[in-house]
Structure formats: structure tokens, C-alpha cells
Amino acid sequence: MQTLIRLSASPPVRRPARGFTLIELLVVIAIIAILAGMLLPVLAKSKDKAHQTMCRSNLRQLTLAMQLYTDSNYDRFPGAASKGSYAPMKEDWIFWNTYDSRLSGTIFRDPQQSALAPYIARFNTNLFRCPADREAVKRQQLLEKNPRGGVNYYIYSYTLTSYVESSQNRGISSIYDSTGSAPPLHFKSTAIKNPANKIMFVEEHSEVTAGSTGSPDDGRWVPPGNYISERHSKKGIVSLCDGHVEAVRRSYGAERLHYDPMY
């Protein structure tokens, strides 16, 4: 009798997995670095464009609110929201002294009580701040950490033009004396010449240390010593008295043609 022998198949030989060589890894890393280098500037540009769009929108809303305010207040502009030259006034366009303990119990601790607030739909303090203004955020953080530190930082990005020459108020804001000993220096929109060229609101140059050259220390932009920011591709956003907004160079705000409404 013939015996059948069944041969079992031998298991396949497993070869060790082949990994990347050092050269291949370096090539892959180099390709990723090149792609990232190409992509990051595009993303940064897109982000800046989005910030600029939001900043423009903010200033359009503020300018429209200002136009509504003057229409309802005998054509007069509100106060400058000044820190040093003029004390907080109920006519100020924005109450920004929200951390000043000396103003405790007063309307000046609430920005929704400021002159422009009733003319802004869905009031939000972010409306007064450019999303690219990181310095304003840092100033607010400093205040929150030490609200009684004696330094009252301006926590917003936008300021209102205020130009006084030889005791004459040339606008845009009205000037009020806190003691009441001097008559108010109202400024009216009818005094503006060539409104399409005259700056109303400014996205002001910003630094953490309040009081530094060109940095906003209150809601008042005083040209030519105060500066327009350069955070949007070396330009800052301004609103003009005819209602439109522009991205302009810093030098734009140093020209009297643009900062003196009566010029």
C-alpha cells in the first residue's frame, strides 16, 4: 500500500519593513518647510485683510453714529473724551475711564452712557477696537491686574480728531470746560470744508505704555503730534467727514489739508 505524504506549505518569509533613510527624511522635511514658507505669508495676508475689513466696518459704524448724533444735537459734535486738557464730560463721544476709581458711582464708568452710544445698534465695546490692535488688549490686561495702579490706560483703538489753534476750536470735537468758567467751544459740521478730505476718526498708533509719543492716552487725536497707526500693511484706517473710510499712510495725518476741518 502506497503511503501518501502531505507536504504542508512553509510559511512565507517576512522581510523586515523598510523605513525612510536619513536622506529621504531630510528631503521630506525640506519639502514641508518650503510649502509652509509659501503658505504662511498667504495666511498672514488673509488674516490682515480680515482685520482690515473689520476695522473699516467699525469706523463706518462709528462715523454713521456720529452723523446721527450731529443731526440730533443742533449740528454739534460731541466732546473729545480728553484725559489731561479737559476732564471727563457728559458730552464726551466715548466714556473710556472705566477703571478710574475717582469716577466711582458716576456715568463715566459705563461706556454705554457716552454720547455716541445711543446711536449705535447692538452696542459692543469691541466696536471701538481694531481686531489687530494687540496693544489695546495688553493695556486692558494691565488695568485688570492693577486697577488702582494710578495709570488709566485708553483701552480702545479709535480716537476723534481735535484741533485747537490760538484758542480757536477748529474741530472735529467740541471743547467743554469742566469747571464751567468758560463757555463751550462747539464745533458744527457746517464749518467743515471739503469733508471728503477731512479726518474724523483715526485708528491711532498704539503702544502699551500710555503717554508715549503718538500712543493713544485718551479718545482725542491731536494732530500733527499724534500719529495714525501702521498695522495694516504700513497703513492705518481713518474715516472722513463725508462718511467714507480709507487706508492711509501715516504722513496723510500730518497734512493740514486732512487734519484741519476748517482749512
C-alpha positions in Angstrom: 0.0 0.0 0.0 1.4 3.3 -1.1 1.6 5.9 1.6 0.7 9.5 0.6 2.8 12.1 2.2 1.1 15.5 2.5 3.5 18.3 2.4 2.5 21.4 4.3 3.3 24.8 2.7 6.0 26.6 4.5 5.1 30.0 6.0 6.2 33.0 3.9 9.4 34.6 4.9 8.8 38.0 6.4 11.2 40.6 5.4 11.8 43.5 7.8 9.9 46.7 6.9 12.0 49.2 5.0 12.0 52.6 6.7 12.9 56.0 5.4 16.6 56.6 5.1 18.1 59.8 6.6 18.4 61.4 3.3 14.7 60.7 2.4 13.6 62.2 5.8 15.6 65.3 5.2 14.1 65.7 1.7 10.5 65.3 3.1 11.3 67.8 5.9 12.7 70.2 3.3 9.6 69.9 1.1 7.3 70.6 4.1 9.4 73.6 5.1 9.2 75.0 1.6 5.4 74.5 1.4 4.9 76.1 4.8 7.1 79.0 3.8 4.9 79.5 0.8 1.7 79.2 2.7 2.3 81.3 5.8 2.7 84.6 4.0 -0.6 83.9 2.2 -2.3 83.1 5.5 -0.9 86.2 7.2 -2.0 88.3 4.3 -5.5 86.9 4.5 -5.6 87.4 8.3 -4.5 91.1 7.8 -7.2 91.5 5.1 -9.9 90.2 7.5 -8.7 92.5 10.3 -8.6 95.5 7.9 -12.2 94.7 6.7 -13.4 94.6 10.3 -11.6 97.8 11.2 -13.2 99.5 8.2 -16.6 98.2 9.3 -16.1 99.5 12.8 -15.2 103.0 11.7 -18.1 103.1 9.2 -20.5 102.4 12.1 -18.9 105.0 14.3 -19.0 107.6 11.6 -22.6 106.9 10.9 -23.4 107.1 14.6 -21.6 110.5 14.6 -23.7 111.7 11.7 -26.8 110.7 13.5 -25.6 112.4 16.7 -25.0 115.7 15.0 -28.4 115.5 13.3 -30.0 115.2 16.7 -27.9 117.8 18.5 -28.1 121.1 16.6 -25.4 120.0 14.2 -22.8 120.0 17.0 -20.1 117.4 17.5 -19.7 115.7 21.0 -16.8 116.2 23.3 -13.3 115.0 22.8 -13.1 112.4 25.6 -9.8 114.0 26.7 -7.6 112.8 29.6 -5.5 115.8 30.6 -6.6 119.0 28.9 -10.3 118.5 29.7 -11.9 116.5 32.4 -14.5 113.8 31.6 -17.7 115.4 30.4 -21.1 114.0 29.8 -20.8 115.3 26.2 -17.8 113.1 25.5 -18.2 110.8 22.5 -16.9 107.8 24.4 -16.5 107.1 28.2 -13.3 105.2 28.4 -12.4 105.9 32.1 -14.0 102.6 33.1 -11.2 101.7 35.6 -10.8 105.2 37.2 -11.7 104.8 40.9 -12.2 108.5 41.2 -15.2 108.2 38.9 -16.9 105.5 41.0 -20.7 105.9 41.1 -20.8 108.1 38.0 -22.0 107.6 34.5 -18.4 107.9 33.3 -17.7 104.3 34.4 -20.2 103.0 31.8 -19.3 103.4 28.1 -22.9 102.8 27.2 -23.8 106.2 28.8 -21.4 108.1 26.4 -22.7 110.5 23.8 -22.4 108.2 20.8 -23.8 105.0 22.4 -27.5 105.7 21.8 -26.8 105.9 18.1 -25.0 102.5 17.8 -27.1 99.5 17.2 -26.2 96.5 19.4 -23.6 98.4 21.4 -20.4 96.4 22.0 -17.1 97.9 23.2 -15.2 95.7 20.6 -16.7 98.2 18.0 -14.1 100.7 19.3 -11.2 98.4 18.9 -9.3 97.1 15.8 -9.0 93.3 16.0 -5.3 93.7 15.0 -4.6 96.1 17.9 -2.9 93.7 20.4 -1.5 96.7 22.4 -5.0 97.8 23.4 -5.6 94.3 24.8 -2.4 94.5 26.7 -3.3 97.9 28.2 -6.6 96.5 29.3 -4.9 93.5 30.9 -2.6 95.8 32.8 -5.7 97.7 34.1 -7.4 94.5 35.1 -4.3 93.3 37.1 -3.9 96.6 38.9 -7.0 98.8 38.6 -5.7 101.1 41.4 -2.3 101.4 40.0 -2.7 105.1 39.2 -2.3 104.7 35.4 -5.6 104.9 33.5 -4.9 103.4 30.1 -7.0 104.1 27.0 -8.3 100.6 26.1 -9.6 101.3 22.6 -8.1 101.8 19.1 -10.0 104.7 17.7 -9.8 108.4 18.5 -11.6 111.5 17.4 -9.9 114.5 15.7 -9.5 117.5 18.0 -7.5 120.5 16.7 -7.3 123.8 18.6 -5.3 126.7 17.2 -4.8 130.1 19.1 -7.6 129.2 21.4 -9.9 128.6 18.4 -11.6 125.2 18.2 -11.2 124.1 14.7 -12.9 120.7 15.3 -13.8 117.9 14.9 -14.8 117.5 18.5 -16.4 120.2 20.7 -14.5 121.5 23.7 -16.0 121.9 27.1 -14.5 123.4 30.3 -15.0 121.1 33.2 -15.3 124.0 35.7 -18.0 125.8 33.8 -16.0 129.0 33.9 -15.5 129.1 30.2 -18.2 128.8 27.5 -18.3 125.6 25.5 -16.5 125.7 22.2 -18.9 123.9 20.0 -17.9 122.7 16.6 -20.6 122.2 13.9 -20.4 120.1 10.8 -21.4 123.1 8.7 -17.9 124.5 9.4 -16.2 121.6 7.6 -14.6 122.4 4.3 -14.1 119.7 1.7 -15.5 116.9 4.0 -14.2 114.1 1.7 -10.6 115.1 2.7 -11.1 115.8 6.4 -10.3 113.1 9.0 -13.0 112.4 11.6 -11.9 109.1 13.4 -8.4 107.7 13.4 -7.0 104.3 14.1 -4.3 105.8 16.2 -0.7 104.5 16.6 -0.8 102.2 19.7 1.8 101.3 22.4 1.4 99.5 25.7 2.9 102.5 27.7 0.3 105.2 27.7 1.6 108.7 27.2 4.4 107.6 24.8 4.8 109.6 21.6 1.9 109.0 19.3 0.2 106.5 21.6 -3.5 106.9 22.4 -3.9 108.0 26.0 -7.5 109.2 25.6 -10.2 109.4 23.0 -8.7 112.6 21.4 -6.5 112.6 18.4 -4.4 115.8 18.3 -2.5 116.3 15.1 0.1 116.7 13.9 1.8 115.3 17.1 -0.3 112.2 17.3 0.0 109.6 14.6 -2.0 107.2 12.5 -1.2 103.5 13.0 0.6 101.4 10.5 -0.7 98.0 11.4 -2.4 97.3 8.1 0.5 96.8 5.6 2.1 100.1 6.8 -1.3 101.9 6.7 -4.0 102.8 9.2 -7.7 103.2 8.7 -9.4 106.6 9.0 -12.9 107.8 8.5 -13.6 111.0 6.6 -16.3 113.6 7.3 -18.3 112.6 4.3 -18.8 109.1 5.7 -16.3 107.0 3.8 -13.2 105.2 5.2 -9.7 104.8 3.8 -6.4 103.1 4.5 -3.8 105.8 4.5 -0.1 106.3 5.2 1.0 108.0 8.5 2.0 111.1 6.5 -1.6 111.6 5.5 -2.5 112.7 9.0 0.4 115.1 9.2 -1.0 117.3 6.4 -3.2 120.2 7.4 -5.4 119.6 4.4 -6.6 116.5 6.2 -6.5 117.2 9.9 -7.9 120.8 10.0 -11.6 120.7 9.1 -11.7 124.4 8.5 -8.7 124.6 6.2 
